[in-house]
Amino acid sequence: MFSLELGLVVQLVRIHACHAWGRGFESRPDRNHFEIYNSLIFIGLFYKSLIKIMKNSILQLFLITFCFSLINCQSENEINQKPNIILILADDIGAEGLSINGSTSYKTPVLDSLALNGINFTNALSQPLCTPSRVKIMTGKFNYRNYEHFTYLNSNQKTFGNLFKENGYKTAIVGKWQLNGLKQNFIEREIANDNKRPYEFGFDEYSLWQLTKTKDLGERFANPLIEQNGEFLPRDKDAYGPDVVSDYAVDFIRRNKDQPFFIYYPMLLVHDPFVPTPDSPEWNSLETRSEKNNRFFVDMVAYMDKIIGKIVNELKAQGIAENTLVMFVGDNGTHPSLVTETNNGPVRGAKGNTITHGVHVPMVANWPSQIKNPGSYSGLIDLSDFYATFSDILGVVDDSDGTSMMNIFSGKEIVKRETATIYYDPMWGQNVSQYRNLFSQDSRYKLYQDGSFFDMENDILEKEPLENDNLTEDQKAIKEILARELNKFPKLPEKSFVR
């Protein structure tokens, strides 16, 4: 009889403790375990009472069993409550490309819904070009610290893949790699041909285009050349690259739904060539399937949105959407050959350029269990902020150059970033290297390294720099603030590599 009663008591105490551990983490990601402390007090009183009642081997066995069960339930709850993270980096789409941001040329219902039920960031800034942005977002570092060359990330860098993996997450990267320096003569061929580099950067699995083979050997869309976990997939004229890699992401979710995971998805869409998607009528014929025309960009944006919907639907089907943070952001502005119609007039893309349309990108965050007050956020966001945010979520020391967005997600009192500084030296072709520059900006004004000062609200294309003699007192004060921010960065070298 005593054994039965003791067993019931053990279970009651264990349930009380496990409940406290679980609620402590779920309600407060910053690990303020007030309820856990209450539980420990309860356990202490319980222990003291039992000591008075009996001192024998049964009690000792009970205490040992209970302590192990408490440790076990703590571990289980912390594992189960860690959020899943999916970061989607779209290729070549400016902020004007989403209908929630005023586009009338394209429809993005899935992203619009994620934004309306999460946070739509209206002042997110990227680097003007893809590799500078990818190195920055993956490592959380300003480009002057670790950007060495276009299409290359040095193996000595720590990425957010490493960050999540060392903190117990299953990790995967799907989409576009382009970080082995395939066309750079100074890169050793052993590095360029190394298909294990994604593993070195912290990813357990991968399904990637342009890992060890250049695009002239196989494009990313129809009949794609995809490397998956060390092997090339068979070429298939009816396969569509964005479907192949996103299907892998969906399968990864299914296989890892019971443990915390991180997926980094640098998309293949919506980069040129602008060609038909499987939803385009032209896809049905091999003769027109790879036809290049700017008019297909509309279809490509729609397909990008559709793929994101496929991933979100899988999260819901697996019952893990509530505790999954989905983040979407562009890597740079839209291609300059494209003009998007918006509610505020036409916007020509400016990929590669430092003007607003080259660095102002769409950004959305959706996290049902944490974002309780959906809306838009107008503060400046820098790509280095993603690494800082992930460090905050994991509860580890942040060694990035960014600022965590957790307070924005939780709706706590927010001190918005007033300025952002971008160091840009792409070290690529003259078409983009001509724009290499260093600038600091707030939400309205921009100051370049050479002293050029622009009012972006009234001069979005930066055609007429403001003259010092004509500045108002407020403008002088703002220019001074931006100058101080610029002084925190090294100046660009006078000359740089140009292919």
Secondary structure, DSSP 4 states (H G I P E B T S, - for coil): -HHHHHHHHHHHHHHHHHHHHHHHHHH-TT---HHHHHHHHHHHHHHHHHHHH--SHHHHHHHHHHHHHHHHHHHHHHHHHSPEEEEEEESS--GGGSGGGTBSS---HHHHHHHHTSEEEEEEE--SSHHHHHHHHHH---HHHH--BTTB--TT---HHHHHHTTT-EEEEEEE---B-TT-TTS-HHHHT-TTHHHHTT-SEEEEESSSS-GGG--SSBS--EEETTEEPPP-TT-BHHHHHHHHHHHHHHHTTTS-EEEEEE--TTPSS----TTSGGGGSTTTTT---GGGHHHHHHHHHHHHHHHHHHHHHTT-STTEEEEEEESSPPPTT-EEEETTEEEE--TT--SHHHHEEEEEEE-TTT--S-EEE-S-EETTHHHHHHHHHHT----SSS---HHHHHT--------EEEEE---S-HHHHTT-EEEEE-SSEEEETTS-EEETTT-TT--SPPPGGG--HHHHHHHHHHHHHHTTSPPPPS-----
